[in-house]
Amino acid sequence: MKFSAQIRVMPHKVLLDPQGKAVGNNLKRIGLEACTNVRVGKNIQMEVEAPDQDSAEKLVRSACEKLLTNPIMEYFEYSLQAQN
């Protein structure tokens, strides 16, 4: 079976996010003061071939833990959907 994975990688909430801070400061500078607490992360999409949903989830989790994130600085969330 083929699955579509959507992975969201974000910096841990307790860490400073310099990129988010820069974006937040520039939003204020252009008159968008209502936009606050900006955090910048990554969105990763991939297809996974696996015999079932559980196997696909294990593959996605493994990819996130071994390559796609830095666990010291980032956390991840993902969703998985079977493709037709």
N, C-alpha and C positions, 0 to 999 in steps of 0.2 A: 504494500500500500504506500501511497505518497501522502505526505502531510506537509502543510504549510506552517512554518513557525514564525511568529513575530516576537522578537526579543527586545526588551527595553533595558538599557544599561544606564544607571544613574550614579552620581557620586553619593557616598554615604552622607546622610543628613548632618552628621556631627563634623564633617570636614568642610573647610572653606572651598568654594567653587569660584575660582578667579574668572573663568569664562562667563559664568552666570552673573557675577558681580559686574563685569564690564557691560554685559547686555543690559542689566538692570539700570546702571548709571546712564547709559545712552538712551534708554527708554524715557527716563526722567528728562534728559536733555532735550528730547524732541517733543516734550509736552505730554507724555503718557505716564504721569505720576501714579495713576491708579494701578499700574502693572508693577507688582512688587514680588520679592522673594523668588527671583528667577534662578532656576537650576538648569544647567545644560547637560544633556546626556547623548546617548546614541540609540538609534533604532536600527535593528538588524533583521533582515528578512532572509529566510532560507527554506529550501525544500528538503525534506528528510524522507528517505525510503526505509521503511521498517515493516515487520510483519503485523504489528498492532500498535495501538496508542501508547501503551505502557513502554514498549521498546523505543518508540519515537521520543517519548519524554525523557527517557534515560540518555539517549543520544544528544538531545538538545541541552540537557543539564550538563552533560560531560563536556560538550563544546564550550559552554559558558564558563565552566569552572577551570578548564585546562587552557583556553586560548582567548576567549572573547572578553573576559573581564579581569581586572586586577582586584582580587578579593580584599586587599588591604584598603583600597580606595573606593571600590564600586560594589554595588549590588545589582542583581538582575531579576527581572520578572519576565515570564513568557506566556504566550498562548499558542495552542496547537490546534489546527483544524485539518480534518481529513479532506483530501481533494478527490473530486470525481474523475 
